[in-house]
Amino acid sequence: MKYLLTLIFSVFLIFNIHGQGTDTLQFEVFMEWIQNYHPLARQADIQLRLGDMQVRTARGGFDPLLYGNLDKKDYKETLYYDKREAGLTIPTWAGIELNGTFEQNSGYYLNPESTVPNGGLFAAGASVNVGQGLIMDERRAALRQAQIYQDATQVERQKMLNELYLKGFEAYWNWSLTYANLIAIQEAVELTQFRYEGIIKSFEQGDVAAIDTVEAYTQLLNRQYRLENAQNQYFSAGQILNSFLWNEEEEPMILDPLLIPSELTEDIDHTIDPEELRNAVGSHPDLQLVNYEIAGLEIDKKLKGQSILPVVKLKYNFLVESMDGFEQSQFFENNYKFGVSVYTPLLWRKARGSLGMTKAKIDLKENSRELKELQLRTKLESEINNLRTVGNQVSIYDTNVESLERLLAGEMRKFEIGESSLFLVNAREVSVFDSRLTLNELLAKYQIAIAKTRVAAGLGFQN
């Protein structure tokens, strides 16, 4: 009988957490699937399209403008006037507007200033702001801010992916944890069931007392209860994992029941460099987004600063009767149109108020950035310390499990020679069993702690 019990305990010491006839859903495959097909990953890519469209919209402010006008009045068989005009305006990044027009006017009551040669009149020239709008105007400000937004969408995408991948990390390794615990408890139940049946037979043969059967039975019931709980936890973890699985047609997928996760000890990265993480947090996506907001406000500040200047707009056009006449045109000598527009408020209260508000917004954002960076660095230090602590706990508990297994083996040898009892052997076995479950939990925590540390530093998971 003692030889049989020793064989049972020896089998218990050899844990095999892989089921038969199953396949493994590798962690790398799972993360790649999320990156390619998860709806949030697709939404993150849409962010880039929004940035591109914003820039395209802003560039539309520099699109050439083609226009035409026809104004004609004929009354009581008299042609009062027939005015026709077509033109092209081309805004430029330098703030200069190039323009060209063609006029052809006729009529009995035509305004003398609209009189042009019978074949029409060509005009080509430019207009430029030499006061307000010389350095920055609405068009240039809109384009520059759109470009900043485009860069910000890259960072926003990275932030969204980091958050998604972290949730994927947690879901996968919690699934792996519940699977490892389920297999361990299943084997413990099978072992306890086998031992209970053996003790019943020994009791019937008079080798053990009745109280031993009660002890074996209560231990069996306890582990059956824990098995029910483990099965429920494994099912729940699988359902959470299902929420991350989508196919190419953007349809949710269901995890194959035969698929199992990678072992908790796989893919553990022991090369985390705290100094590298501390350096990386300075480029955290949250900080970069604040930087882009400040950059956008700086453009707005420059634009509002221009509004304090008076508006001075110069316009000049050459006038010729044919397209080849521009080569002989003399600047400010003959055949030209010239104009100057000037206006300015007297107190500038609106302009100065808008500029002051923008400066205040910049100061507010800069202060919030300093606070945000302090919060991020504090969180990173907390995650680094947590990673270090969990890593030490894994090492300690791994050694503890080995020690408890040796104690169990020694207790079984003492039981073989009659110097121990079934109660003591069971107690040693329970300690080994519980310590293995604790070690599984610590391994899962360590895997997740690695991901949390990377996210706290603002690093991604693509590589």
Secondary structure, DSSP 8 states (H G I E B T S, - for coil): -HHHHHHHHHHHTS-----TT-EEE-HHHHHHHHHHH-HHHHHHHHHHHHHHHHHHHHHGGGS-EEEEEEEEEEETTEEEEEEEEEEEEEE-TTSEEEEEEEEEEE-TT--GGG---TT-EEEEEEEEESSTTSS--HHHHHHHHHHHHHHHHHHHHHHHHHHHHHHHHHHHHHHHHHHHHHHHHHHHHHHHHHHHHHHHHHHHTTSS-HHHHHHHHHHHHHHHHHHHHHHHHHHHHHHHHHTT-B-TTS-B----TTEEE--TTTT------HHHHHHHGGG-HHHHHHHHHHHHHHHHHHHHHHTTS-EEEEEEEEEESSGGGGGG--TTTSSEEEEEEEE--SS-HHHHHHHHHHHHHHHHHHHHHHHHHHHHHHHHHHHHHHHHHHHHHHHHHHHHHHHHHHHHHHHHHHHHTTSS-HHHHHHHHHHHHHHHHHHHHHHHHHHHHHHHHHHHHT--S--
